[in-house]
């Protein structure tokens, strides 16, 4: 006997994409219906100021003239201090001269360390500038298809305001409910047969039951269930209604996975 479990299918990845910073859309690289890969650039906002800030930080970090000069002086003074200490033992120089050399070396070392610390800070600030620049771009987080573009070139958008929808229908999830009395016939991890679409021309799919709720709705006595199935050929459109027609290990020989 069939398991009376009605429900609806949905794309397992149906993402409303947004940017994380306010701005005006300057370039759009996709249109509705385009297939995209994970990481593909979908659009970017105005980014002139961010690009200039990245370049300014790069120039600052690349400027190592003073640091190179100090390192050369430090090397020379280190050699001079070593030589002076040898001469001190023979009376060739006074202790005051050695101390002056050591003080000069200490000042150079302190300045060199200060600049090295500043360069580390500049490197972090460059990373922050690059991150601010990257935030002006929207990239696809998944492989999928662009199904809707909300905002167009020239329009201003607010942070976290949806600007585009990308959907991956290669895996589809069926979400339905089962009467409490029938739950014992199915369990998470098992295979079930789904009948999707109209009764006149139904599509049967073998699905993997991924979730059976441990609780029932007290008002209806129904238990939520979820099953997933492969839809690489795109033959099932998410939003199609259906039902579980039964748990069946042998059904895989009669229905498509």
C-alpha positions in Angstrom: 0.0 0.0 0.0 1.3 3.5 -0.8 2.6 5.8 2.0 0.3 8.8 1.9 2.9 11.5 2.0 2.1 14.6 0.0 4.7 17.4 -0.6 6.6 19.7 -2.9 10.0 19.7 -4.6 12.5 22.4 -4.3 16.0 23.1 -5.5 18.5 22.2 -2.8 20.4 25.3 -3.7 18.2 28.3 -4.4 20.3 31.3 -3.4 19.3 35.0 -3.2 22.7 36.7 -3.7 23.5 40.1 -2.3 26.5 42.4 -1.9 28.0 43.3 1.5 28.6 47.0 0.8 26.4 49.8 -0.5 27.1 51.1 -4.0 26.1 51.5 -7.6 26.3 48.5 -10.0 28.9 49.4 -12.6 29.2 46.1 -14.6 26.9 43.1 -15.0 28.4 39.9 -16.6 25.4 37.5 -16.7 21.8 37.4 -17.8 18.8 35.3 -16.9 19.4 31.7 -18.1 23.2 31.8 -18.0 25.0 28.9 -16.4 27.7 29.9 -14.0 30.5 28.1 -12.1 31.4 28.5 -8.5 33.7 31.6 -8.3 32.5 33.2 -11.5 32.2 37.0 -11.4 28.6 38.0 -11.7 28.8 41.8 -11.3 30.9 44.5 -9.7 29.9 47.9 -8.2 31.7 51.2 -8.6 35.2 50.5 -7.2 37.5 53.4 -8.3 38.2 54.6 -4.7 38.9 51.1 -3.5 41.2 50.4 -6.4 43.1 53.6 -5.7 43.4 52.7 -2.0 44.8 49.3 -2.9 47.4 50.9 -5.2 48.3 53.5 -2.5 48.9 50.8 0.0 51.0 48.8 -2.4 53.2 51.8 -3.1 53.7 52.4 0.6 54.6 48.7 1.2 57.0 48.6 -1.8 58.9 51.7 -0.5 61.7 50.0 1.5 64.5 52.6 0.7 64.8 53.8 4.3 64.7 50.2 5.7 67.4 49.1 3.2 69.5 52.1 4.3 69.2 51.2 7.9 70.0 47.6 7.4 73.2 48.6 5.6 74.1 51.0 8.4 73.4 48.4 11.0 75.7 45.9 9.3 78.5 48.5 9.1 78.1 49.7 12.7 78.0 46.1 13.9 81.4 45.5 12.3 82.7 48.8 13.7 81.6 48.0 17.2 83.2 44.6 16.9 86.5 46.1 15.7 86.4 48.8 18.4 86.0 46.2 21.2 89.1 44.5 19.9 91.1 47.7 19.9 89.8 48.6 23.4 91.7 45.7 24.8 94.9 47.0 23.3 94.3 50.6 24.1 93.7 51.6 20.5 90.4 53.3 21.4 88.8 54.6 24.5 85.8 53.1 26.3 83.9 56.3 25.5 84.4 55.7 21.8 83.2 52.1 22.0 80.1 53.3 24.0 79.4 56.0 21.4 79.6 53.3 18.6 77.2 51.0 20.6 74.8 53.9 21.2 74.7 54.7 17.5 74.2 51.0 16.6 71.4 50.8 19.2 69.6 53.8 17.6 69.9 52.3 14.2 68.5 48.9 15.4 65.6 50.6 17.2 64.7 52.6 14.0 65.0 49.5 11.8 62.7 47.5 14.1 60.2 50.4 14.2 60.1 50.5 10.4 59.8 46.7 10.1 56.8 46.9 12.5 55.3 49.7 10.4 55.8 47.5 7.3 53.9 44.6 8.9 51.1 47.0 9.7 51.1 48.3 6.1 50.9 44.7 4.9 47.8 44.2 7.0 46.3 47.5 5.8 46.9 46.4 2.2 45.1 43.1 2.9 42.2 45.2 4.3 42.2 47.4 1.3 42.1 44.4 -1.0 39.2 42.9 1.0 37.3 46.2 0.6 38.0 46.1 -3.1 36.8 42.5 -3.4 33.6 43.4 -1.5 32.7 45.5 -4.5 32.3 42.3 -6.5 29.7 39.5 -6.5 30.8 36.0 -7.3 28.7 32.9 -7.6 29.0 30.7 -4.5 27.8 27.6 -6.4 27.6 26.0 -9.9 24.1 26.8 -11.1 21.9 29.0 -13.3 21.0 32.6 -13.0 17.2 32.6 -12.8 16.6 36.2 -11.8 18.4 39.6 -11.8 16.8 42.1 -9.5 19.2 45.1 -10.0 20.7 46.4 -13.2 23.7 48.5 -14.3 23.5 52.0 -12.8 21.2 51.1 -9.9 22.3 51.6 -6.4 22.0 48.7 -3.9 22.1 48.5 -0.2 24.1 45.9 1.8 22.5 42.5 2.0 19.7 43.5 -0.5 19.1 40.7 -3.0 20.4 41.5 -6.4 20.4 38.1 -8.1 19.1 34.6 -7.8 21.2 31.6 -8.6 19.7 28.1 -8.5 21.3 24.6 -8.8 18.7 22.0 -9.8 21.1 19.1 -10.2 19.9 17.8 -6.8 16.3 18.3 -5.8 14.7 18.0 -2.3 11.2 16.7 -1.7 9.6 18.0 1.5 6.4 16.4 2.6 4.4 15.1 5.5 3.5 11.6 6.6 0.7 10.5 8.9 2.0 9.4 12.3 0.5 6.0 11.8 2.7 5.4 8.6 6.0 6.7 10.0 7.1 3.2 11.1 7.2 2.1 7.4 10.0 4.6 6.5 13.2 5.7 8.1 16.0 8.1 7.4 18.7 6.6 5.2 16.3 4.3 3.3 15.1 4.6 -0.3 11.6 5.8 -1.2 9.8 6.1 -4.5 8.4 9.6 -5.3 5.6 10.2 -7.8 5.8 13.7 -9.1 3.6 15.8 -11.4 0.1 15.0 -12.6 -1.6 11.7 -12.1 -2.0 11.5 -15.9 1.7 11.7 -16.6 3.6 11.1 -13.4 7.4 11.0 -13.1 8.7 8.4 -10.7 12.0 8.9 -9.0 14.0 6.9 -6.5 15.0 9.2 -3.7 17.1 9.0 -0.6 15.2 9.8 2.6 17.5 12.2 4.5 15.2 13.3 7.3 12.2 12.0 9.3 11.1 14.3 12.1 11.2 12.8 15.6 8.1 14.8 16.5 4.6 15.0 15.0 2.5 18.1 14.6 0.0 17.9 17.5 -2.8 19.5 15.6 -2.5 17.5 12.4 -0.7 14.3 13.5 1.6 14.7 10.5 5.4 14.1 10.5 7.8 16.1 8.3 10.0 14.2 6.0 12.7 15.1 3.4 14.1 13.1 0.5 16.7 14.0 -2.1 17.2 12.7 -5.6 19.5 13.3 -8.5 18.2 15.7 -11.2 21.2 16.1 -13.4 19.1 16.1 -16.6 16.8 18.8 -15.2 13.7 16.8 -16.0 12.0 17.7 -12.7 11.3 21.4 -12.2 11.5 22.5 -8.5 8.1 23.4 -7.3 6.5 20.3 -8.7 4.1 18.6 -6.3 4.3 14.9 -5.5 4.0 12.2 -3.0 5.9 9.3 -1.6 4.3 6.2 -3.1 6.2 3.7 -1.0 9.5 2.5 0.4 11.1 0.1 -2.1 14.6 -1.3 -2.4 13.6 -3.0 -5.7 12.1 0.1 -7.2 15.4 1.2 -8.5 15.0 -1.3 -11.3 11.8 0.4 -12.4 12.4 4.1 -11.8 15.1 6.5 -12.7 17.5 7.6 -10.1 
